[in-house]
Amino acid sequence: MNKPGSYLLTIFGVVVLCGCYNLRPSSGGGQARFAPPRQINPADVALPAGYRIAPVATGLTFPTGVVLDDDGRVYVVESGYSYGEVWTTPRLLRIEPGGATTVIASGTRNGPWTGVTFQQGKFFIAEGGELEGGRILRISLDGAITALVTNLPSFGDHHSDGPVIGPDGWLYFGQGTASNAGVVGEDNAQFGWLKRFPAFHDIPGQDIVLSGQNFRSANPLDARDRNGVVTGAFLPFGTASTPGEVIHGSLPCSGAIMRMRTEGGPLELVAWGFRNPFGLAFSPSGQLFVSENGFDERGSRPVWGAPDVLWRVKPGIWYGWPDYSAGMPLNQHRFKSDGKPQPQMLLAAHPN
């Protein structure tokens, strides 16, 4: 399996929970038809020269993370939640020889479990927290669960993600934003969470000053409301902003990478200004990298054509959300959605 130039790539399930998965029909690609059951055929996957691929386990539900223990045994996390308000049970499974699974630990209806890492006989899992707020969990090999941190701001569109142990021994994780582009709107009611948590909104990692831009939308919280509501950035749905208004930063915050000791303790801010920092990894030299899910074309402030980004992370830096995409300002025409206003700056002054 470890011959030079040959690596085993694994297929772990039928459905994968991506950072921006949506059950609604595609508006562009993805128009192929499918009739179940799905057949797993390695020959259907195109590979670069020197690689081979084989199915290891199938029939999983929303698998979001894979990790090996110190003995090389394979474990997988099932999310327990998918956009579209699909609820199952979050689980940590061991993949046995032949593809059978053994349940190591199960969560409650507070998914999604969005990532897993392993160190010194312990699993560390990010619990997205759709119903009760995000958590970072430590799970022993016998399945005992300890919450190292609770009440992370994960009720919204994006969740607590991607735990990884750094070369300094600290546990790093990502925290996604509540909204798509800084403003709570009707799309968040479609995602389900706005009706559960109508006061929830994005939280900056440091004090910011608003430009005072506001957005009018219908009011999905009150069917009798014919006038709609006006909402500003970093504020609850239906709350307008004013020019020069200061929103105070705090921890935990939205759209950030934070770190903590593996035994628990206070959080520290590493960097912020990400929309959804879903995947974290350290290079052999100790450099932190993160993959960010870019803006969607939806909501009160739709953004067209925003890329996903792989960032090399420098501690203490703001990376642009909600006013920049991949380092480019959103008031460039390239980000304008047809028939919608050009996105303008939500912040009166930008960090960095």
Disulfide bonds with the S-S distance in Angstrom:
none
